[in-house]
Amino acid sequence: MSEQKQEQVICVSHLCKTFPVKQNLQEIAARKEQKVVRAVDDVSFSIDRGETLGLVGESGCGKSTLARTLIRLYRPDAGSMELNGYGDLAGLEGKALKEARKDIQMVFQDPYSSLNPRMTIRQIFYEILSVHHICPKEEYEKRTIEILEKTGMPSYALDRRPSAFSGGQRQRIGIARALVMNPELLIADEPVSALDVSIQAQIINLLMKLKKELNLTMLFISHDLRVVQYLSDRVMVMYLGRVVELAKAQELFAHPAHPYTRILIDAAPAIGAVRAGEESAIQGEPPSPIHVPKGCAFSPRCPYATERCRQEEPALTGDTEGRLVRCHYPLIDGFYG
């Protein structure tokens, strides 16, 4: 049976975001070259309707900067972000950008700071529905209660403030707030990392349930590979602002192609299994994003690096199945180059 072509909800091409490094007076007087942090460096990917793309990598690799650029909290320096029905988000301003933001919503990491403590849950939701003209005013309560109940929160929560709820309950409210506008794309940025382990499983299962019920299209960001494996259809791995591997979740976890991906998977603790040995840990610290090493950025920490890796930057190449890897010597066969 031939595979039906999926509708793309978002297509990101060659996206770049840099931040200037603050200079002292001496450097300014000497007119030294402005240094920049390349937080997102030439990143390209797409997400199909109903698909969950997992995004993993160490702290500081650019995951959250990418998310904030996609929702235009940051304006990209280069590249495009084509959102279904709106064109390139990178070029939108004013009313057009406000309209597009309805369809790309975010669940933030910290459920304690992402909700206004001075407003009741009713006020938080009604403000959103009013600003974006989602539905007539007489339907506000019905719409709010419906989405709260989908996330496991009772209707009496409406007239309470965020301080009345636990972290897990606040995150459920945060998810409901993002979904009340029925967005095209939901970005979940480390949505369980601030919660107790017992609550994490509940929120992950809720997201999985909502994905099936609402056919959610989602970018799920996490450092926990077990969660990403459970939730994602495909997985993208970032290192120092660049994509180093992109593949279907099942294939990536069974046969990682990039040495960085393999080490991340081997180092992740597995339930009911002996923790990986010290040889599985990544050696050393990530290089400075201001001074990225010549050649492959991962070469100073890679156990397989050669002189070619230290001198020549690898391209992002793919196999016939659409799997991508940025490595001169992929750990599995079938790549071009």
C-alpha positions as YAML, in Angstrom:
chain: A
units: angstrom
residues:
- id: 1
  name: MET
  ca: [0.00, 0.00, 0.00]
- id: 2
  name: SER
  ca: [1.46, 3.38, -0.99]
- id: 3
  name: GLU
  ca: [1.97, 5.88, 1.83]
- id: 4
  name: GLN
  ca: [-0.33, 8.89, 1.61]
- id: 5
  name: LYS
  ca: [1.43, 12.26, 1.54]
- id: 6
  name: GLN
  ca: [0.93, 14.13, 4.82]
- id: 7
  name: GLU
  ca: [-0.02, 17.79, 5.12]
- id: 8
  name: GLN
  ca: [2.80, 19.90, 6.57]
- id: 9
  name: VAL
  ca: [1.73, 22.21, 9.39]
- id: 10
  name: ILE
  ca: [5.08, 23.99, 9.65]
- id: 11
  name: CYS
  ca: [8.19, 23.97, 7.47]
- id: 12
  name: VAL
  ca: [11.37, 25.55, 8.85]
- id: 13
  name: SER
  ca: [14.23, 26.26, 6.44]
- id: 14
  name: HIS
  ca: [17.79, 27.35, 7.29]
- id: 15
  name: LEU
  ca: [16.71, 29.10, 10.50]
- id: 16
  name: CYS
  ca: [19.39, 31.10, 12.33]
- id: 17
  name: LYS
  ca: [19.32, 33.05, 15.59]
- id: 18
  name: THR
  ca: [22.36, 34.69, 17.15]
- id: 19
  name: PHE
  ca: [22.84, 36.82, 20.25]
- id: 20
  name: PRO
  ca: [25.61, 39.43, 20.54]
- id: 21
  name: VAL
  ca: [28.08, 38.98, 23.38]
- id: 22
  name: LYS
  ca: [28.21, 42.03, 25.65]
- id: 23
  name: GLN
  ca: [31.46, 43.98, 25.27]
- id: 24
  name: ASN
  ca: [33.27, 45.94, 27.96]
- id: 25
  name: LEU
  ca: [34.37, 49.55, 27.46]
- id: 26
  name: GLN
  ca: [37.92, 48.52, 26.57]
- id: 27
  name: GLU
  ca: [36.71, 46.21, 23.80]
- id: 28
  name: ILE
  ca: [34.37, 48.88, 22.47]
- id: 29
  name: ALA
  ca: [37.16, 51.50, 22.47]
- id: 30
  name: ALA
  ca: [39.49, 49.08, 20.65]
- id: 31
  name: ARG
  ca: [36.71, 48.39, 18.14]
- id: 32
  name: LYS
  ca: [37.07, 44.68, 18.58]
- id: 33
  name: GLU
  ca: [34.94, 42.46, 16.40]
- id: 34
  name: GLN
  ca: [31.48, 41.80, 17.87]
- id: 35
  name: LYS
  ca: [31.28, 38.18, 19.03]
- id: 36
  name: VAL
  ca: [28.00, 36.32, 18.82]
- id: 37
  name: VAL
  ca: [26.44, 33.17, 20.25]
- id: 38
  name: ARG
  ca: [25.01, 31.01, 17.46]
- id: 39
  name: ALA
  ca: [22.08, 29.65, 19.41]
- id: 40
  name: VAL
  ca: [20.24, 28.28, 16.35]
- id: 41
  name: ASP
  ca: [22.46, 27.65, 13.34]
- id: 42
  name: ASP
  ca: [20.98, 26.70, 9.94]
- id: 43
  name: VAL
  ca: [18.18, 24.51, 11.30]
- id: 44
  name: SER
  ca: [15.67, 22.95, 8.87]
- id: 45
  name: PHE
  ca: [12.76, 20.57, 9.57]
- id: 46
  name: SER
  ca: [9.03, 20.14, 9.03]
- id: 47
  name: ILE
  ca: [6.17, 18.71, 11.10]
- id: 48
  name: ASP
  ca: [3.17, 16.97, 9.52]
- id: 49
  name: ARG
  ca: [-0.38, 17.27, 10.78]
- id: 50
  name: GLY
  ca: [-0.98, 14.97, 13.75]
- id: 51
  name: GLU
  ca: [2.74, 14.29, 14.19]
- id: 52
  name: THR
  ca: [4.86, 14.78, 17.30]
- id: 53
  name: LEU
  ca: [8.46, 15.77, 16.64]
- id: 54
  name: GLY
  ca: [10.69, 15.22, 19.67]
- id: 55
  name: LEU
  ca: [13.63, 17.59, 20.19]
- id: 56
  name: VAL
  ca: [16.54, 16.51, 22.39]
- id: 57
  name: GLY
  ca: [20.00, 17.69, 23.31]
- id: 58
  name: GLU
  ca: [22.09, 18.86, 26.27]
- id: 59
  name: SER
  ca: [21.34, 22.10, 28.10]
- id: 60
  name: GLY
  ca: [22.49, 25.05, 26.01]
- id: 61
  name: CYS
  ca: [22.16, 23.29, 22.66]
- id: 62
  name: GLY
  ca: [19.50, 25.75, 21.42]
- id: 63
  name: LYS
  ca: [16.25, 23.85, 22.05]
- id: 64
  name: SER
  ca: [14.42, 26.60, 23.93]
- id: 65
  name: THR
  ca: [15.80, 29.34, 21.68]
- id: 66
  name: LEU
  ca: [14.41, 27.45, 18.69]
- id: 67
  name: ALA
  ca: [11.00, 27.21, 20.39]
- id: 68
  name: ARG
  ca: [10.94, 30.90, 21.25]
- id: 69
  name: THR
  ca: [11.97, 31.80, 17.72]
- id: 70
  name: LEU
  ca: [9.14, 29.69, 16.29]
- id: 71
  name: ILE
  ca: [6.56, 31.62, 18.32]
- id: 72
  name: ARG
  ca: [8.34, 34.87, 17.44]
- id: 73
  name: LEU
  ca: [9.39, 35.86, 20.92]
- id: 74
  name: TYR
  ca: [12.72, 36.15, 19.10]
- id: 75
  name: ARG
  ca: [13.02, 37.38, 15.53]
- id: 76
  name: PRO
  ca: [15.26, 35.09, 13.45]
- id: 77
  name: ASP
  ca: [18.39, 36.51, 11.79]
- id: 78
  name: ALA
  ca: [17.87, 34.37, 8.70]
- id: 79
  name: GLY
  ca: [15.73, 31.55, 7.34]
- id: 80
  name: SER
  ca: [11.98, 31.00, 7.07]
- id: 81
  name: MET
  ca: [9.19, 29.45, 9.17]
- id: 82
  name: GLU
  ca: [6.23, 28.62, 6.93]
- id: 83
  name: LEU
  ca: [3.14, 28.02, 9.09]
- id: 84
  name: ASN
  ca: [0.13, 26.48, 7.33]
- id: 85
  name: GLY
  ca: [-2.22, 29.27, 6.24]
- id: 86
  name: TYR
  ca: [0.01, 32.19, 7.25]
- id: 87
  name: GLY
  ca: [3.13, 32.06, 5.11]
- id: 88
  name: ASP
  ca: [6.51, 32.96, 6.58]
- id: 89
  name: LEU
  ca: [6.26, 33.82, 10.30]
- id: 90
  name: ALA
  ca: [9.69, 35.46, 10.16]
- id: 91
  name: GLY
  ca: [8.32, 38.32, 8.07]
- id: 92
  name: LEU
  ca: [5.03, 38.93, 9.90]
- id: 93
  name: GLU
  ca: [4.41, 42.03, 12.01]
- id: 94
  name: GLY
  ca: [1.55, 43.70, 13.86]
- id: 95
  name: LYS
  ca: [-1.95, 42.39, 13.26]
- id: 96
  name: ALA
  ca: [-0.75, 39.61, 10.93]
- id: 97
  name: LEU
  ca: [1.65, 38.27, 13.59]
- id: 98
  name: LYS
  ca: [-1.04, 38.46, 16.29]
- id: 99
  name: GLU
  ca: [-3.37, 36.45, 14.05]
- id: 100
  name: ALA
  ca: [-0.71, 33.79, 13.38]
- id: 101
  name: ARG
  ca: [0.11, 33.43, 17.07]
- id: 102
  name: LYS
  ca: [-3.36, 32.02, 17.68]
- id: 103
  name: ASP
  ca: [-2.28, 28.92, 15.79]
- id: 104
  name: ILE
  ca: [1.12, 28.34, 17.38]
- id: 105
  name: GLN
  ca: [0.85, 27.96, 21.15]
- id: 106
  name: MET
  ca: [3.34, 26.99, 23.83]
- id: 107
  name: VAL
  ca: [3.31, 25.05, 27.10]
- id: 108
  name: PHE
  ca: [6.13, 26.40, 29.25]
- id: 109
  name: GLN
  ca: [8.53, 24.57, 31.53]
- id: 110
  name: ASP
  ca: [7.61, 26.21, 34.83]
- id: 111
  name: PRO
  ca: [3.91, 25.93, 35.73]
- id: 112
  name: TYR
  ca: [4.47, 28.22, 38.73]
- id: 113
  name: SER
  ca: [5.56, 31.29, 36.75]
- id: 114
  name: SER
  ca: [3.61, 30.78, 33.52]
- id: 115
  name: LEU
  ca: [0.21, 31.66, 35.06]
- id: 116
  name: ASN
  ca: [-0.63, 35.16, 36.32]
- id: 117
  name: PRO
  ca: [-0.97, 34.77, 40.12]
- id: 118
  name: ARG
  ca: [-3.30, 37.79, 40.41]
- id: 119
  name: MET
  ca: [-5.92, 36.45, 38.02]
- id: 120
  name: THR
  ca: [-8.44, 33.66, 38.46]
- id: 121
  name: ILE
  ca: [-8.43, 30.84, 35.94]
- id: 122
  name: ARG
  ca: [-11.65, 32.28, 34.51]
- id: 123
  name: GLN
  ca: [-9.99, 35.67, 33.97]
- id: 124
  name: ILE
  ca: [-6.92, 34.07, 32.37]
- id: 125
  name: PHE
  ca: [-9.01, 32.14, 29.83]
- id: 126
  name: TYR
  ca: [-11.53, 34.90, 29.16]
- id: 127
  name: GLU
  ca: [-8.72, 37.35, 28.42]
- id: 128
  name: ILE
  ca: [-7.27, 34.99, 25.80]
- id: 129
  name: LEU
  ca: [-10.65, 34.34, 24.18]
- id: 130
  name: SER
  ca: [-11.40, 38.07, 24.12]
- id: 131
  name: VAL
  ca: [-8.05, 39.26, 22.73]
- id: 132
  name: HIS
  ca: [-8.05, 36.71, 19.92]
- id: 133
  name: HIS
  ca: [-11.83, 36.81, 19.23]
- id: 134
  name: ILE
  ca: [-12.07, 33.02, 19.42]
- id: 135
  name: CYS
  ca: [-15.82, 32.81, 20.04]
- id: 136
  name: PRO
  ca: [-18.81, 34.96, 21.12]
- id: 137
  name: LYS
  ca: [-18.70, 36.18, 24.73]
- id: 138
  name: GLU
  ca: [-21.69, 34.07, 25.75]
- id: 139
  name: GLU
  ca: [-19.70, 30.93, 24.81]
- id: 140
  name: TYR
  ca: [-16.60, 31.74, 26.89]
- id: 141
  name: GLU
  ca: [-17.62, 29.67, 29.92]
- id: 142
  name: LYS
  ca: [-18.70, 26.63, 27.91]
- id: 143
  name: ARG
  ca: [-15.50, 26.62, 25.85]
- id: 144
  name: THR
  ca: [-13.29, 27.08, 28.91]
- id: 145
  name: ILE
  ca: [-14.98, 24.31, 30.90]
- id: 146
  name: GLU
  ca: [-14.81, 21.91, 27.94]
- id: 147
  name: ILE
  ca: [-11.06, 22.27, 27.51]
- id: 148
  name: LEU
  ca: [-10.38, 22.21, 31.28]
- id: 149
  name: GLU
  ca: [-12.30, 18.95, 31.59]
- id: 150
  name: LYS
  ca: [-10.31, 17.47, 28.69]
- id: 151
  name: THR
  ca: [-7.16, 18.13, 30.70]
- id: 152
  name: GLY
  ca: [-8.63, 16.61, 33.87]
- id: 153
  name: MET
  ca: [-9.52, 19.84, 35.72]
- id: 154
  name: PRO
  ca: [-12.99, 20.38, 37.27]
- id: 155
  name: SER
  ca: [-15.21, 23.35, 36.39]
- id: 156
  name: TYR
  ca: [-14.98, 24.78, 39.94]
- id: 157
  name: ALA
  ca: [-11.33, 25.59, 39.19]
- id: 158
  name: LEU
  ca: [-12.54, 28.60, 37.18]
- id: 159
  name: ASP
  ca: [-12.93, 30.92, 40.16]
- id: 160
  name: ARG
  ca: [-9.70, 30.03, 41.91]
- id: 161
  name: ARG
  ca: [-6.25, 31.55, 41.47]
- id: 162
  name: PRO
  ca: [-3.17, 29.53, 40.40]
- id: 163
  name: SER
  ca: [-1.87, 29.45, 43.99]
- id: 164
  name: ALA
  ca: [-4.75, 27.12, 44.90]
- id: 165
  name: PHE
  ca: [-3.36, 24.35, 42.71]
- id: 166
  name: SER
  ca: [-0.42, 21.93, 42.78]
- id: 167
  name: GLY
  ca: [2.33, 22.00, 40.14]
- id: 168
  name: GLY
  ca: [0.72, 19.18, 38.16]
- id: 169
  name: GLN
  ca: [-2.67, 20.89, 38.22]
- id: 170
  name: ARG
  ca: [-1.12, 24.18, 37.10]
- id: 171
  name: GLN
  ca: [0.54, 22.43, 34.19]
- id: 172
  name: ARG
  ca: [-2.81, 20.91, 33.20]
- id: 173
  name: ILE
  ca: [-4.24, 24.44, 33.23]
- id: 174
  name: GLY
  ca: [-1.26, 25.61, 31.14]
- id: 175
  name: ILE
  ca: [-1.96, 22.88, 28.59]
- id: 176
  name: ALA
  ca: [-5.66, 23.82, 28.53]
- id: 177
  name: ARG
  ca: [-4.77, 27.48, 28.05]
- id: 178
  name: ALA
  ca: [-2.63, 26.60, 25.04]
- id: 179
  name: LEU
  ca: [-5.31, 24.35, 23.54]
- id: 180
  name: VAL
  ca: [-8.32, 26.62, 24.09]
- id: 181
  name: MET
  ca: [-7.56, 28.33, 20.77]
- id: 182
  name: ASN
  ca: [-7.33, 25.02, 18.89]
- id: 183
  name: PRO
  ca: [-3.83, 25.82, 17.56]
- id: 184
  name: GLU
  ca: [-2.26, 24.36, 14.44]
- id: 185
  name: LEU
  ca: [0.98, 23.67, 16.36]
- id: 186
  name: LEU
  ca: [1.57, 23.06, 20.08]
- id: 187
  name: ILE
  ca: [5.11, 23.55, 21.39]
- id: 188
  name: ALA
  ca: [5.78, 21.81, 24.71]
- id: 189
  name: ASP
  ca: [9.08, 23.10, 26.14]
- id: 190
  name: GLU
  ca: [10.24, 20.72, 28.90]
- id: 191
  name: PRO
  ca: [6.66, 20.56, 30.25]
- id: 192
  name: VAL
  ca: [7.38, 17.99, 32.99]
- id: 193
  name: SER
  ca: [10.93, 18.78, 34.13]
- id: 194
  name: ALA
  ca: [9.76, 21.02, 37.01]
- id: 195
  name: LEU
  ca: [7.31, 18.39, 38.33]
- id: 196
  name: ASP
  ca: [7.66, 15.44, 40.72]
- id: 197
  name: VAL
  ca: [8.38, 12.13, 39.00]
- id: 198
  name: SER
  ca: [5.00, 10.70, 39.97]
- id: 199
  name: ILE
  ca: [3.23, 13.69, 38.39]
- id: 200
  name: GLN
  ca: [5.40, 13.63, 35.26]
- id: 201
  name: ALA
  ca: [3.85, 10.34, 34.11]
- id: 202
  name: GLN
  ca: [0.34, 11.78, 34.50]
- id: 203
  name: ILE
  ca: [1.15, 14.82, 32.33]
- id: 204
  name: ILE
  ca: [2.86, 12.68, 29.67]
- id: 205
  name: ASN
  ca: [-0.14, 10.34, 29.53]
- id: 206
  name: LEU
  ca: [-2.43, 13.37, 29.29]
- id: 207
  name: LEU
  ca: [-0.48, 14.71, 26.30]
- id: 208
  name: MET
  ca: [-0.62, 11.31, 24.64]
- id: 209
  name: LYS
  ca: [-4.40, 11.14, 25.20]
- id: 210
  name: LEU
  ca: [-4.92, 14.67, 23.85]
- id: 211
  name: LYS
  ca: [-2.74, 13.91, 20.84]
- id: 212
  name: LYS
  ca: [-5.05, 11.03, 19.87]
- id: 213
  name: GLU
  ca: [-8.31, 12.81, 20.69]
- id: 214
  name: LEU
  ca: [-7.50, 16.15, 19.06]
- id: 215
  name: ASN
  ca: [-5.01, 14.97, 16.39]
- id: 216
  name: LEU
  ca: [-2.46, 17.35, 17.92]
- id: 217
  name: THR
  ca: [0.57, 18.51, 15.95]
- id: 218
  name: MET
  ca: [3.35, 18.98, 18.48]
- id: 219
  name: LEU
  ca: [6.99, 19.91, 18.95]
- id: 220
  name: PHE
  ca: [7.96, 18.20, 22.20]
- id: 221
  name: ILE
  ca: [11.19, 19.41, 23.80]
- id: 222
  name: SER
  ca: [12.87, 17.42, 26.55]
- id: 223
  name: HIS
  ca: [16.20, 16.24, 27.88]
- id: 224
  name: ASP
  ca: [14.56, 12.98, 29.02]
- id: 225
  name: LEU
  ca: [15.03, 10.53, 26.16]
- id: 226
  name: ARG
  ca: [12.62, 7.96, 27.66]
- id: 227
  name: VAL
  ca: [9.78, 10.50, 27.51]
- id: 228
  name: VAL
  ca: [10.71, 11.55, 23.98]
- id: 229
  name: GLN
  ca: [10.78, 7.93, 22.83]
- id: 230
  name: TYR
  ca: [7.32, 7.33, 24.30]
- id: 231
  name: LEU
  ca: [5.65, 10.43, 22.85]
- id: 232
  name: SER
  ca: [7.37, 11.14, 19.54]
- id: 233
  name: ASP
  ca: [6.86, 9.96, 15.97]
- id: 234
  name: ARG
  ca: [10.20, 11.41, 14.88]
- id: 235
  name: VAL
  ca: [13.14, 12.76, 16.86]
- id: 236
  name: MET
  ca: [15.53, 15.62, 16.10]
- id: 237
  name: VAL
  ca: [18.85, 15.83, 17.97]
- id: 238
  name: MET
  ca: [20.62, 19.20, 18.38]
- id: 239
  name: TYR
  ca: [24.18, 19.97, 19.40]
- id: 240
  name: LEU
  ca: [25.55, 23.52, 19.73]
- id: 241
  name: GLY
  ca: [22.67, 25.00, 17.78]
- id: 242
  name: ARG
  ca: [22.78, 22.57, 14.85]
- id: 243
  name: VAL
  ca: [20.77, 19.49, 13.92]
- id: 244
  name: VAL
  ca: [23.03, 16.43, 14.05]
- id: 245
  name: GLU
  ca: [20.38, 13.74, 13.49]
- id: 246
  name: LEU
  ca: [16.72, 13.48, 12.48]
- id: 247
  name: ALA
  ca: [14.90, 10.16, 12.16]
- id: 248
  name: LYS
  ca: [11.79, 8.18, 13.03]
- id: 249
  name: ALA
  ca: [11.77, 7.58, 16.78]
- id: 250
  name: GLN
  ca: [11.80, 3.79, 16.56]
- id: 251
  name: GLU
  ca: [14.73, 3.77, 14.14]
- id: 252
  name: LEU
  ca: [16.74, 6.40, 16.00]
- id: 253
  name: PHE
  ca: [16.53, 4.64, 19.36]
- id: 254
  name: ALA
  ca: [17.18, 1.20, 17.85]
- id: 255
  name: HIS
  ca: [20.05, 2.28, 15.59]
- id: 256
  name: PRO
  ca: [21.46, 5.77, 16.29]
- id: 257
  name: ALA
  ca: [23.59, 7.06, 13.42]
- id: 258
  name: HIS
  ca: [25.44, 9.95, 15.10]
- id: 259
  name: PRO
  ca: [27.96, 9.22, 17.90]
- id: 260
  name: TYR
  ca: [26.39, 11.98, 20.02]
- id: 261
  name: THR
  ca: [22.94, 10.38, 19.72]
- id: 262
  name: ARG
  ca: [24.31, 6.97, 20.65]
- id: 263
  name: ILE
  ca: [26.07, 8.32, 23.74]
- id: 264
  name: LEU
  ca: [22.91, 10.19, 24.84]
- id: 265
  name: ILE
  ca: [20.84, 7.00, 24.50]
- id: 266
  name: ASP
  ca: [23.43, 4.80, 26.23]
- id: 267
  name: ALA
  ca: [23.76, 7.28, 29.10]
- id: 268
  name: ALA
  ca: [20.01, 7.56, 29.72]
- id: 269
  name: PRO
  ca: [18.89, 5.52, 32.76]
- id: 270
  name: ALA
  ca: [16.54, 2.67, 31.87]
- id: 271
  name: ILE
  ca: [13.85, 1.37, 34.21]
- id: 272
  name: GLY
  ca: [14.68, -2.16, 35.38]
- id: 273
  name: ALA
  ca: [18.12, -2.12, 33.77]
- id: 274
  name: VAL
  ca: [21.64, -1.61, 35.06]
- id: 275
  name: ARG
  ca: [22.77, 1.97, 34.49]
- id: 276
  name: ALA
  ca: [25.18, 2.39, 31.59]
- id: 277
  name: GLY
  ca: [28.84, 2.35, 32.48]
- id: 278
  name: GLU
  ca: [31.15, 5.33, 32.66]
- id: 279
  name: GLU
  ca: [32.33, 4.66, 29.10]
- id: 280
  name: SER
  ca: [28.85, 5.64, 27.90]
- id: 281
  name: ALA
  ca: [29.04, 9.13, 29.39]
- id: 282
  name: ILE
  ca: [29.96, 12.04, 27.13]
- id: 283
  name: GLN
  ca: [33.52, 13.07, 27.89]
- id: 284
  name: GLY
  ca: [34.23, 16.72, 28.66]
- id: 285
  name: GLU
  ca: [31.99, 19.78, 28.53]
- id: 286
  name: PRO
  ca: [30.36, 21.27, 25.42]
- id: 287
  name: PRO
  ca: [32.61, 23.86, 23.72]
- id: 288
  name: SER
  ca: [31.76, 27.53, 24.05]
- id: 289
  name: PRO
  ca: [28.99, 28.53, 21.60]
- id: 290
  name: ILE
  ca: [31.03, 31.70, 21.01]
- id: 291
  name: HIS
  ca: [34.09, 29.74, 19.88]
- id: 292
  name: VAL
  ca: [32.73, 26.71, 18.04]
- id: 293
  name: PRO
  ca: [35.55, 24.28, 17.13]
- id: 294
  name: LYS
  ca: [36.74, 24.03, 13.56]
- id: 295
  name: GLY
  ca: [35.39, 21.06, 11.62]
- id: 296
  name: CYS
  ca: [32.76, 18.96, 13.42]
- id: 297
  name: ALA
  ca: [31.61, 20.74, 16.60]
- id: 298
  name: PHE
  ca: [31.36, 17.40, 18.41]
- id: 299
  name: SER
  ca: [34.88, 16.24, 17.46]
- id: 300
  name: PRO
  ca: [36.58, 17.33, 20.75]
- id: 301
  name: ARG
  ca: [34.28, 14.93, 22.65]
- id: 302
  name: CYS
  ca: [33.76, 12.21, 20.04]
- id: 303
  name: PRO
  ca: [35.46, 8.83, 20.62]
- id: 304
  name: TYR
  ca: [35.54, 8.19, 16.85]
- id: 305
  name: ALA
  ca: [36.91, 11.57, 15.70]
- id: 306
  name: THR
  ca: [39.66, 11.63, 13.06]
- id: 307
  name: GLU
  ca: [41.79, 14.46, 11.66]
- id: 308
  name: ARG
  ca: [39.17, 14.92, 8.94]
- id: 309
  name: CYS
  ca: [36.52, 15.52, 11.63]
- id: 310
  name: ARG
  ca: [38.70, 18.16, 13.29]
- id: 311
  name: GLN
  ca: [39.33, 20.03, 10.03]
- id: 312
  name: GLU
  ca: [36.24, 19.56, 7.82]
- id: 313
  name: GLU
  ca: [32.69, 20.37, 8.88]
- id: 314
  name: PRO
  ca: [30.30, 17.53, 7.95]
- id: 315
  name: ALA
  ca: [27.16, 18.23, 5.94]
- id: 316
  name: LEU
  ca: [23.69, 17.09, 6.95]
- id: 317
  name: THR
  ca: [23.14, 14.12, 4.62]
- id: 318
  name: GLY
  ca: [20.26, 11.70, 4.24]
- id: 319
  name: ASP
  ca: [19.40, 8.17, 3.23]
- id: 320
  name: THR
  ca: [16.61, 7.01, 0.92]
- id: 321
  name: GLU
  ca: [14.14, 6.93, 3.86]
- id: 322
  name: GLY
  ca: [14.62, 10.60, 4.69]
- id: 323
  name: ARG
  ca: [16.76, 10.05, 7.75]
- id: 324
  name: LEU
  ca: [19.38, 12.79, 8.26]
- id: 325
  name: VAL
  ca: [22.74, 12.77, 10.02]
- id: 326
  name: ARG
  ca: [25.62, 15.29, 10.28]
- id: 327
  name: CYS
  ca: [28.66, 13.05, 10.50]
- id: 328
  name: HIS
  ca: [31.59, 12.01, 8.28]
- id: 329
  name: TYR
  ca: [31.38, 8.45, 9.61]
- id: 330
  name: PRO
  ca: [27.77, 7.54, 10.50]
- id: 331
  name: LEU
  ca: [27.40, 4.52, 12.76]
- id: 332
  name: ILE
  ca: [24.95, 2.84, 10.33]
- id: 333
  name: ASP
  ca: [25.20, 2.23, 6.57]
- id: 334
  name: GLY
  ca: [23.13, 3.83, 3.83]
- id: 335
  name: PHE
  ca: [24.06, 7.50, 3.89]
- id: 336
  name: TYR
  ca: [25.32, 9.51, 0.94]
- id: 337
  name: GLY
  ca: [28.69, 11.19, 0.84]
...
